[in-house]
Amino acid sequence: MKKVKKYIRENNWLWAAAGAFLLWLIMGLTSGRLNVESFLSNAYIASFLVILSFGQMLVVTSGRGAIDLSIPGVLTLMAFISMSIMDGEDKNVLPAILAVIAVAAVIGILNGLMVIYLQIPAIIATMAMNYILTTAALLINKNFSVFGTAPMLDKLIKARIFGVQLIIFLVILLAVLFWFLLNRTSYGKSLVTIGQNREAAGLAGIKVNKVEILTYVFSSVLAAIGGVLIAARVGNAILGMGDDYTLETVASIVVGGTLISGGKANVPGTLAGCLFLGLIVTAMQIMGFSVGAQNIAKGALIIVVLLLGAGSKETGGK
């Protein structure tokens, strides 16, 4: 029994996985739709959040209370840019994707430079960047006239393999890649070390600034890819389409076991956290909760999980 308790304490993301299962079970029983398809539908919606959350996970893992608040702006602006370049044509898909990745990488570098060399707290630096990107999206929107995505992307978003949406398989593959990145590469090990003790990491020979800048680049690029895919899913680029994702990315990774103070990332936990949060949002929508009430509930969820996490640390340390 002690081993089981220890395992659960060390893998607290299992609570998110259990919570997701219970929510799916309860919603299925109450609505009469307890089947695999309903689970896959929720997993499909959560997949887009996972892509964004992995970037947030890396930034938070870097420590010093870092949170990337530019994700909504990157997502929205890259959605507009990608749709403008593609103009509904398959031949323009690759140039559009390359363009948004390049622009997002520059944004990530700028975020990193502000945090490292200007000594601006990450929350403030990325929030300022988000305002700039949101304004840029607003200016583009005045002359935006693309309605409809490229057929290739539309097929990618809707495609299924063995009855399962292709995007779910792609996100699982992405999770494997990020697990490998964090656990088997020098970058991942360096990032965790920096999050645990920045000064010690520098003394150990880790190129702290380089790792930190690369982390913000990863976050921005993932937000850009998320913007392209979400725009393809809804069939258009819309102002404010990324606004909900800042709170949701933070909530999902915290629920999934990533330490908000840095130094510990949890890839499977992020998957479970995104699914759990997605099911909570679905449940609240079914019950008729307003957007404001949903945000309050998600904020309260973060606080509760942080308190439980603090309690687990204290218990484990005794």
Secondary structure, DSSP 8 states (H G I E B T S, - for coil): -HHHHHHHHHTTHHHHHHHHHHHHHHHHHHHT--SHHHHHHHHHHHHHHHHHHHHHHHHHHT-TT---TTHHHHHHHHHHHHHHHHTT-GGGHHHHHHHHHHHHHHHHHHHHHHHHTS---HHHHHHHHHHHHHHHHHHHHHT----S--HHHHHHHH-EETTEEHHHHHHHHHHHHHHHHHHHSHHHHHHHHHHH-HHHHHHTT--HHHHHHHHHHHHHHHHHHHHHHHHHHHTS--TTTTTTHHHHHHHHHHHTT--TTSS---HHHHHHHHHHHHHHHHHHHHTT--HHHHHHHHHHHHHHHHHHHHHHHHHHH-
